[in-house]
């Protein structure tokens, strides 16, 4: 069974540009959550999608957005990139994160560097 | 107060010893807790989850949950150098719509 796949693995962008990251969850999983990980802040929750609907959102500015497709694949977009957006972006796949004891599995992440 | 708190460490233990990692949470509405291990430069991998009061054992790992004290711990018996990593505690917060919130992580170093 294939794991969670994130693409691309590495990305270098310039301030002011926008970027789109992709996440393909484990087959059968319908919930995809996105996290930003930085050394200073740890793992910060961005948003969660289930069946193409955003069910939950963290405390990030509107420059951060996402969507989920009918096949459960998800994308997140960051517009007008800032240096502080440099981070490891992780997506986590689960059957349904709201399930009583459902486990979330992470992809390898996308390392974004903004210069 | 952060929703999930961990000591950042580093925690250093000799090989073969028991490593004890601790986590506290602020929201009594959280019912499920997860322990993840993250090696440097890698993504977090799930070790265990627990949602009932008491202990849950899986091989060398034991998770403990005390809902009255809002406390979660992970014990690693017979620690090995390969256990050296950052351990992340996460709580599933149902009253926030099912948000999985992570602590800052505790860095564990097992010395040969």
Contacts between the chains, C-beta under 8 A, distances in Angstrom:
chain1	res1	chain2	res2	distance
A	33	B	100	6.4
A	35	B	102	7.6
A	42	B	88	7.9
A	42	B	102	6.1
A	42	B	103	7.2
A	42	B	104	4.4
A	42	B	105	6.1
A	43	B	44	7.5
A	43	B	88	6.7
A	43	B	102	4.0
A	43	B	105	7.9
A	45	B	99	5.8
A	45	B	100	7.0
A	45	B	101	6.5
A	45	B	102	7.9
A	48	B	97	8.0
A	48	B	98	7.3
A	48	B	99	7.1
A	55	B	97	6.1
A	55	B	98	7.1
A	56	B	96	7.3
A	56	B	97	4.5
A	56	B	98	6.5
A	56	B	99	5.4
A	58	B	99	7.7
A	90	B	43	5.8
A	90	B	44	7.3
A	92	B	100	7.3
A	97	B	92	7.2
A	97	B	98	5.2
A	97	B	100	6.1
A	98	B	94	7.3
A	98	B	97	7.6
A	98	B	98	3.6
A	100	B	31	7.3
A	100	B	32	6.8
A	100	B	51	6.8
A	101	B	32	5.3
A	101	B	49	5.9
A	101	B	51	5.1
A	103	B	34	7.0
A	103	B	46	5.4
A	103	B	49	5.9
A	104	B	34	7.4
A	104	B	46	7.3
A	104	B	100	6.0
A	105	B	46	6.4
A	106	B	36	7.8
A	106	B	43	4.3
A	106	B	44	5.0
A	106	B	45	7.1
A	107	B	43	6.3
A	108	B	42	7.6
A	108	B	43	5.2
A	109	B	43	5.0
